[in-house]
Amino acid sequence: AATGFGTPDFEALSGLVMTTKHHDAPKSAGGLGQWVQQEAEVPVHNPETSSWVRLSRASPDKMMTLTVALRIDADRRDQLERVLLEVSDPDHQRYGQHLSQEQVTELLAVPAVRAAETAAYFQAAGARKVETAPNGDMLTVTIPVVSAEAAMHMELHEFQHSEHTRAQIVRAGAPYYLPAKIAEHVSMVGELLQFPRLVPKKVISVGSPVKWANSCDARGCANLVTPSVIAQRYKLPDQTLPEAHQAHTSNSMAVAEFQGQFWKQSDLDGFGKSCHRDVSVAKTIGDEKPSGGIESELDIEYIKAVAPEIPLTVIYNGQFSLLKWANQISSMAHPPLVHSV
């Protein structure tokens, strides 16, 4: 299948990939130039140091979602950083004048050809769906494993966490490559080399030499960091006072949760009742899960304990990907203003 910018016949390209060992120097990618290694500075999976164990090759028909970050011109990236620092500096005259999504898009000025040619390349490879972010700086590619392997000259494997054995992900077992013409457009492809660090299962109960008052009904909270301890240390308003429940209508906040770390309303209700806090979720983005997680529920409970009057959004992703999360946030017309990740 050929496209207007010269994508080679993909059956031939797939055959080239399958007959070339992944550790060999890759050959030419036809009309798109030589294969170019991506993220060369990122180490590949090391079984001696990683908590992730490589299993078998990923099923060829398995669908995966990749986030492709397109290249931003250096001068545009520098200008974006300068604006970010200015609007974040209380002493600067532009403090608080945050850019809209349209203004960020205009500032980045990513040439449309980068998204178009990169999208066409993955579509020719067999991608089922390619979505371009509103800023034009990222692509979300839904693609079968076999097509991803051919498109990026690599092998994909299933990996299982050594302690959290239910956690399984698909990652590249070696470096990945893109043809030179496409590599010019791309900064990185997420969800290939990065491995998430999961919290150890072992929980150590640590008391404190300071005798904090326990305002929660549960006796197990005695001498631990409860919402009232945080309120006392940071001089937050007492939750029974009117000023504790006053907030500007434009305020908003969000927490990011990954890999099965979801929440149950009954758990949040139990915490709120015991510690006398209003714990509620205003909006959830992502697939909802039937069970809760300790880490995610602590995130929700304590951010609401500190700011109960501000509506909370929970952004959930089944796989850990900060790149995908960043793409979700930047794709929102009106994203939450404060994020806990």
Buried (B, 14 or more C-beta within 10 A) or exposed (E): EEEEBEBBEBEEBBEBBEEBEBEEEBEBBBEBBBBBEBBEEEEBBEEEEBBBBBEEBBEEEEBBBBBBBBBBEEEBEEBBEEBEEEBEEEEEEEEEEEBEBEEBBEBBEBEEEBBBBBBBBBBBBBBEEBEBBBBBBBBBBBBBBBBBBBBBBBBBBBBBBEEBEEBEBBBBBBBBBBBBBBBBBBBBBBBBBBBBEBEEEEEEEEEEEEEBEBBBEBEEBEBBEBBBBEBBEEEBEEBEEEEBEEBEEEEBBBBBBBBBBBBBEEBBEBBBEBBBBEBBBEEBBBEEBEEBBEBBBBBBBBBBBBBBBBBBBBBBBBBBBBBBBBBBBBBBEEBBEEBBE
